[in-house]
Amino acid sequence: MSKTYNNLFPSFFMSTTIDKVQLSLNYTGKTKRPNYGDLDGTIDYINRYTLQGGNPYLKPEKIHYVELTGAWRRFFAQLSYTYKKDPIISTTVPYGESGEVKLMTLDNFPEIHSIRAFIGASFNIGIWEPRINLGITKQWFAIDTWQGRKHLNNPQGMVQWQNAIHLPYDIWLNVDMAWESAGNDRNLYRKSCSYVNAKLYKAFFNNSFSISVEANDIFNKRNYGVTSFSRDITRYVCVTDLSRSFYLTLQYTFNSSRDRYKGRGAGTNEKNRF
């Protein structure tokens, strides 16, 4: 039912340098349309008290984004503010005459405000090139639940530590670590999670052939639990799948040449909606 395409998409960018500090200010206004699967009105059975389906009457999200970035030598800082009007969020509504059966669906909520702050630094210490980022995200959003009005404003902290080590024989070792604290995202409460990834990379014949060995989530700590809040149902989902994985990649490029076209197709966003 959402067939309005006469929207404006304003953007603004300004940058300057003050005492060797590079500053930039960016504003973007855009529309995010619902995925086609979210518009599907087909009803799926979960159990005798719960059904699930899409909402063909969803409206697009209107997003306003403001970002201030500063960089000095090897340090950077970023502060951003996001305002979403009519955000698409999961909810539940009564289904049938008795109202005992609940339909899990999607709906447009009034608004969400959120801020994000990041600071980071990168260094070169001999063969070691570390990079560390610290960040925090906080939203302002409230929802009606079966327990009353609930404010989902708990912030989420994040730590990222990336390490690149240049070994002899032009071999690169990358060790990346990240940790994310518990907090709220839309109508969700996520528990904390972390991961450690490692990768060995070696290129041959002027980068035409390469070998890489990669291990993801070595300690299997990326699993997390998510609690979703809605009007009639509070649902907890715990991800217990084994996320540890190992890869061996052999890559060879035939007739390598510089790409003449670096852009993206105009229909990429529309294809992603599928």
PLY file of the C-alpha trace (Angstrom):
ply
format ascii 1.0
element vertex 274
property float x
property float y
property float z
element edge 273
property int vertex1
property int vertex2
end_header
0.00 0.00 0.00
3.03 2.28 0.27
3.30 3.85 -3.18
4.47 7.40 -2.48
7.76 8.30 -4.17
7.67 12.11 -4.27
10.00 12.48 -1.28
12.90 14.90 -0.84
16.35 13.56 0.11
18.39 16.58 1.30
22.06 16.34 2.23
24.67 18.80 3.45
28.41 18.47 4.01
31.00 20.97 5.28
34.63 20.50 6.32
37.40 22.74 7.66
40.78 22.58 9.41
41.51 24.48 12.64
45.02 24.22 14.15
45.71 20.89 12.38
42.38 19.50 13.55
40.19 18.36 10.66
36.49 18.91 11.29
33.53 17.85 9.17
29.78 18.24 9.58
27.35 16.07 7.64
23.55 16.02 7.45
21.46 13.50 5.52
17.72 13.10 5.20
16.44 9.91 3.60
13.54 7.48 3.39
13.89 3.78 4.22
11.16 1.70 2.66
9.98 -1.60 4.17
11.24 -4.89 2.79
8.82 -6.73 0.54
8.72 -9.62 3.01
7.56 -7.23 5.75
4.63 -6.18 3.55
3.42 -9.77 3.07
0.03 -10.27 4.75
0.29 -14.07 4.85
-0.38 -15.50 8.33
2.06 -18.16 9.63
1.31 -20.51 12.52
3.71 -20.54 15.51
1.55 -22.17 18.18
-2.13 -22.20 19.12
-1.82 -18.85 20.90
0.62 -17.09 18.57
0.57 -16.29 14.84
2.99 -14.25 12.72
2.56 -12.12 9.61
3.56 -8.94 7.81
1.72 -5.65 7.41
0.86 -4.39 3.90
-0.03 -0.96 5.36
3.48 -0.12 6.58
4.73 3.39 5.83
8.39 4.17 5.00
10.72 5.36 7.75
11.87 8.98 7.54
15.44 9.30 8.84
17.38 12.49 9.69
21.07 11.99 10.46
23.61 14.58 11.70
27.28 13.69 12.19
30.23 15.70 13.51
33.71 14.21 12.97
37.11 15.42 14.10
40.60 14.06 13.39
44.01 15.06 14.76
47.13 13.11 13.83
46.33 9.49 14.71
43.22 10.22 16.76
39.61 10.69 15.70
36.28 11.39 17.36
32.74 11.13 16.03
29.41 12.26 17.42
26.14 11.58 15.62
22.43 12.09 16.21
19.65 10.13 14.46
15.95 10.92 14.40
13.60 8.30 12.92
9.98 9.15 12.23
7.56 6.22 11.77
10.20 3.55 12.54
9.15 0.00 11.64
9.19 -2.16 14.80
7.78 -5.56 15.70
4.60 -5.63 17.82
1.62 -7.85 18.67
-2.12 -7.33 18.19
-5.14 -9.47 19.16
-6.29 -11.88 16.44
-9.82 -13.25 16.29
-12.95 -12.46 18.25
-11.79 -13.77 21.64
-8.46 -11.93 21.61
-6.65 -14.88 23.20
-4.63 -15.48 20.04
-1.94 -12.86 19.34
-0.57 -11.88 15.95
3.12 -10.95 15.84
3.50 -8.34 13.11
5.16 -5.01 12.29
3.90 -1.48 12.72
5.04 2.13 12.47
5.81 3.71 15.84
5.90 7.51 16.34
9.65 8.18 16.67
13.07 7.15 17.99
15.90 9.48 19.01
19.44 8.14 19.38
23.01 9.41 19.75
26.31 7.65 19.09
29.78 8.72 20.21
33.07 7.14 19.14
36.72 7.87 19.80
39.65 5.98 18.34
43.33 5.94 17.56
45.75 4.06 15.31
49.53 3.65 15.69
52.57 2.18 13.95
54.98 0.43 16.34
57.54 -1.35 14.25
55.84 -4.30 12.56
52.73 -3.83 14.74
49.84 -1.60 13.61
47.18 -1.47 16.37
43.88 0.38 16.16
41.39 0.82 18.99
37.88 2.26 18.99
35.64 3.04 21.97
31.99 3.87 21.49
28.62 4.24 23.15
25.10 4.30 21.71
21.98 5.50 23.52
18.39 5.74 22.33
15.22 7.33 23.67
12.24 5.08 23.02
9.23 3.89 25.04
6.71 1.15 24.34
3.49 -0.12 25.94
3.81 -3.68 27.29
1.55 -5.97 29.33
3.43 -4.68 32.39
2.76 -1.02 31.53
4.82 1.69 29.85
8.47 0.64 29.48
11.36 2.96 28.60
14.06 1.21 26.56
16.87 3.73 27.07
19.76 1.56 28.33
22.97 2.55 26.50
25.28 0.07 24.74
29.06 0.31 24.98
31.51 -1.07 22.43
35.25 -1.77 22.35
37.07 -2.72 19.12
40.76 -3.61 19.02
42.30 -4.41 15.65
45.90 -5.55 15.22
47.88 -5.96 12.00
51.36 -7.50 12.29
53.75 -7.56 9.32
55.70 -10.79 9.65
58.81 -11.86 7.67
58.34 -12.98 4.05
55.59 -10.35 3.65
53.07 -12.34 5.70
50.32 -10.43 7.48
48.76 -11.53 10.76
45.49 -9.84 11.75
43.99 -10.30 15.21
40.69 -8.49 15.83
38.82 -8.37 19.14
35.51 -6.74 20.04
33.19 -6.52 23.02
29.67 -5.11 23.19
27.81 -4.48 26.43
24.17 -5.20 27.15
21.66 -2.52 26.18
18.59 -1.55 24.16
18.14 -1.34 20.40
14.63 -0.38 19.23
12.29 -2.69 21.20
15.05 -5.19 22.00
17.31 -5.77 25.00
20.54 -7.49 23.97
22.91 -9.23 26.34
26.64 -8.63 26.09
28.78 -10.52 23.57
32.36 -10.58 22.30
34.59 -12.23 19.70
38.23 -12.80 18.75
39.16 -13.35 15.09
42.58 -14.17 13.60
43.81 -14.31 10.01
47.09 -15.12 8.21
47.52 -13.71 4.70
50.24 -14.15 2.08
50.22 -12.86 -1.53
52.31 -14.12 -4.47
53.08 -13.07 -8.06
52.35 -9.34 -7.67
49.13 -10.02 -5.72
47.70 -12.24 -8.45
47.59 -15.26 -6.12
46.94 -15.27 -2.36
46.49 -17.73 0.50
44.65 -16.92 3.72
43.88 -18.95 6.83
41.15 -17.49 9.02
39.58 -18.37 12.37
36.44 -16.56 13.51
35.13 -16.34 17.08
37.93 -18.50 18.45
36.46 -18.68 21.98
32.82 -19.03 20.82
31.62 -15.97 22.76
29.62 -14.27 20.02
26.34 -15.88 21.08
23.91 -13.61 22.86
20.37 -13.45 24.23
17.70 -11.03 23.01
14.49 -10.01 24.78
11.86 -8.34 22.60
9.06 -6.28 24.15
5.62 -5.70 22.62
2.13 -4.91 23.82
1.00 -8.46 24.70
4.12 -10.65 24.47
7.61 -10.50 25.93
9.81 -12.97 24.06
13.33 -14.13 24.91
15.53 -15.74 22.24
18.94 -17.19 23.06
21.32 -17.79 20.16
23.20 -21.00 20.97
24.55 -21.94 17.53
28.27 -22.64 17.33
29.71 -19.46 15.81
33.34 -20.65 15.77
34.53 -21.25 12.18
37.74 -21.82 10.20
38.48 -20.98 6.56
41.26 -21.73 4.08
41.03 -19.50 1.00
43.05 -19.77 -2.21
42.43 -16.91 -4.62
43.81 -16.28 -8.10
42.92 -13.33 -10.33
42.97 -13.87 -14.09
43.78 -10.91 -16.35
43.60 -8.49 -13.45
43.02 -4.89 -14.50
41.63 -1.75 -12.95
37.83 -1.61 -12.90
36.48 1.17 -15.08
33.26 1.43 -13.10
33.36 1.94 -9.32
29.77 2.98 -8.70
26.71 1.08 -7.51
23.63 0.28 -9.49
20.63 2.52 -8.96
18.49 -0.53 -8.13
20.73 -1.95 -5.39
18.58 -0.68 -2.52
15.42 -1.96 -4.17
16.93 -5.44 -4.70
17.99 -5.55 -1.05
14.36 -5.04 -0.02
13.65 -8.56 -1.32
0 1
1 2
2 3
3 4
4 5
5 6
6 7
7 8
8 9
9 10
10 11
11 12
12 13
13 14
14 15
15 16
16 17
17 18
18 19
19 20
20 21
21 22
22 23
23 24
24 25
25 26
26 27
27 28
28 29
29 30
30 31
31 32
32 33
33 34
34 35
35 36
36 37
37 38
38 39
39 40
40 41
41 42
42 43
43 44
44 45
45 46
46 47
47 48
48 49
49 50
50 51
51 52
52 53
53 54
54 55
55 56
56 57
57 58
58 59
59 60
60 61
61 62
62 63
63 64
64 65
65 66
66 67
67 68
68 69
69 70
70 71
71 72
72 73
73 74
74 75
75 76
76 77
77 78
78 79
79 80
80 81
81 82
82 83
83 84
84 85
85 86
86 87
87 88
88 89
89 90
90 91
91 92
92 93
93 94
94 95
95 96
96 97
97 98
98 99
99 100
100 101
101 102
102 103
103 104
104 105
105 106
106 107
107 108
108 109
109 110
110 111
111 112
112 113
113 114
114 115
115 116
116 117
117 118
118 119
119 120
120 121
121 122
122 123
123 124
124 125
125 126
126 127
127 128
128 129
129 130
130 131
131 132
132 133
133 134
134 135
135 136
136 137
137 138
138 139
139 140
140 141
141 142
142 143
143 144
144 145
145 146
146 147
147 148
148 149
149 150
150 151
151 152
152 153
153 154
154 155
155 156
156 157
157 158
158 159
159 160
160 161
161 162
162 163
163 164
164 165
165 166
166 167
167 168
168 169
169 170
170 171
171 172
172 173
173 174
174 175
175 176
176 177
177 178
178 179
179 180
180 181
181 182
182 183
183 184
184 185
185 186
186 187
187 188
188 189
189 190
190 191
191 192
192 193
193 194
194 195
195 196
196 197
197 198
198 199
199 200
200 201
201 202
202 203
203 204
204 205
205 206
206 207
207 208
208 209
209 210
210 211
211 212
212 213
213 214
214 215
215 216
216 217
217 218
218 219
219 220
220 221
221 222
222 223
223 224
224 225
225 226
226 227
227 228
228 229
229 230
230 231
231 232
232 233
233 234
234 235
235 236
236 237
237 238
238 239
239 240
240 241
241 242
242 243
243 244
244 245
245 246
246 247
247 248
248 249
249 250
250 251
251 252
252 253
253 254
254 255
255 256
256 257
257 258
258 259
259 260
260 261
261 262
262 263
263 264
264 265
265 266
266 267
267 268
268 269
269 270
270 271
271 272
272 273
